[in-house]
Amino acid sequence: MIYKKLFLFCFAVAISAMTLKAQVEDPGPGTVVVYSENGDKFTLYLNGGQMNASPMSRVVVENFKEVPVSFRMVFEDGSPELTKKGLRQGKYCLYSIVKDKKGNALKMKGCSMDPPADPAGTSTQSPVTTSAASTPDQLSAKFVDGMIVINDGRTIAVKKVQANGMTYPRVIMTALPGAKVSITYDDNSESYSAESPLKYEVKDFQLNNAYFTLTVDEGGPARTWHVKLQNANGYDLKID
């Protein structure tokens, strides 16, 4: 009887280990599709990286390589943000945004080694396809048309919003939480350092409407990038 119980225990442990391995096994680069069943437009973030430059009701991300995935959807109509964590268990993963009693919810429609049936694929709206490029040896960034464009394929929105009340220029950053951020000026000793999310207000009035260097450290020298931005008197520069 004792040997039988021991055998059953070992068998259960082995099955659990095999199940866990199957859950976290890397399927290789694949495609992630997220769409709204109600046609609501949203901006998709995967593991902190923005996948589409403007809100859309369907986003296709190709060549995505990460297995644990953190989803974040920011809706154009101001609905509460939707977040969820999961594992990519196939090369082709399809998710839909549906409304339930609590609001929006993200549901997995299929995740396999073969392309699943995509009910959103017949939509008349052209999808946005984003390629999740492989990570380069050194990160770099540039500012283009209101977006910070990082050389690994990610983009971060930068918006100039009129401030409430009389304030010096401010920088409000919510993107890349946990990253080490610094702000410096070429011709002024004023500087600022903090972890994102952060809120920085210019101290020297001579720096109104000045250009500054935003440096973001996401984990060491190779994961550090810089970009030139300009503040504006009476405005908040929101980086999200």
Secondary structure, 3 states (H helix, E strand, C coil): CHHHHHHHHHHHHHHHHHHHHHHHCCCCCEEEEEEECCCCCEEEEECCEECCCCCECEEEEEEECCCEEEEEEEECCCCCCEEEEEECCCCEEEEEEEEECCEEEEEEEEEECCCCCCCCCCCCCCCEEEECCCCCCCCCEEEECCEEEECCCCEEEEEEEECCCCCCCEEEECCCCCCEEEEEECCEEEEEEEECCEEEECCCHHHCCCEEEEEEECCCHHHEEEEEEECCCCEEEEEC
